[in-house]
């Protein structure tokens, strides 16, 4: 939890648990070589009582000759428990994120652990939820008293005549945790298991070990990273800010791995797992297992859409991508388009009679149009419903929607799908190449070459500053 020289913020509410934690760490600070700062966040929910708590903490810090950071916050209406938790996390995160502190120590005890496990069990949580409160988190939160009972803490405090304050809201049945603490846990201890608190705490330890194993097993997926690299047999990728799951490989995984994979993908797309339970994960898995290649399910904060053998998980607040239409004025260059994920480079090439068309096409990502066949206006735009296109080798024009279906292109990729249009006619489109009627031939004298380049930092090959292909008078532009 601590290393030599750590700057540790101790969150002190004024209650027995946090006051005990402060005194314990204060006694050990010199031995462990850690520097303490007292932290207190005043929610202002209890008026004068809240102000008295803040003053009590301020006096306690002064008595121990420790610096204190005491702040006030106004909670929004609604779920006050949740709002208070979020406010505290934001307070702590601001201190560790700014490098003011290395650790934040909280006074959670074994009773808090038992209440959390029982509360989550009653809500239908799986193993991850039953792991309860973590002793150490990646955000720098530590809980040194998590294995200690409330009875031990109060006995320790009374033995040393250390005062603390009682929060009057802890007795209110309005809050679910209080009902568990004062009614359900005592009932279970009396009628079923006198050691229920210890049993629930052991359940959390067992679940934490299970989750640690699965975290390591699925670590190559890097749910919290930006790139989400692939691992053989694991069905994860990204499209924009969304997470893409492959239904084929997802259904081939062991059920336990598939559930955790879905849960991690939800966390990546939503930002957290709040309000997500077993049924939500199961609904995404059922969508993957469906014999139909389409469908959608709504879960809290996330929209899961299936198209062919892929499921896209995205925030339910995500706005649809805007359409784009950029005029092509040759010779260029042009500004980048707001729509296509990759820059599209266009080159006008004066083809000498002695050269061959193959000299200008050296990979499958390029297409060549006969500039003389285009009447204009020429634009780069997104695909529109109703667009028709005849690829080279096809016996006639087809609706692009039909081409998308045949190529099994997911629905979410289509909205921004780039095409080059000559007036109403589509003369080039991603993946399907140039239109048969406008394709360059050996007789073409001015070629419009089209190339998608994933990395926009460098000009494409055969540009004025590039190489690759015969020298010619070229003008290139990035659209």
Helices and strands as residue ranges (DSSP letters): E 7-11, H 16-32, E 35-42, H 48-63, E 67-72, H 80-97, E 103-105, H 110-122, H 127-130, E 141-142, H 150-159, G 168-171, H 176-179, I 180-184, H 185-191, H 196-217, G 219-221, E 236-239, E 242-246, H 247-252, H 255-270, H 278-289, E 294-299, E 302-307, E 310-315, E 325-327, E 343-350, G 357-360, E 366-370, G 371-373, E 378-382, E 388-389, E 398-399, H 400-407, H 411-414, E 418-422, E 425-429, E 433-434, G 436-438, E 446-453, E 474-478
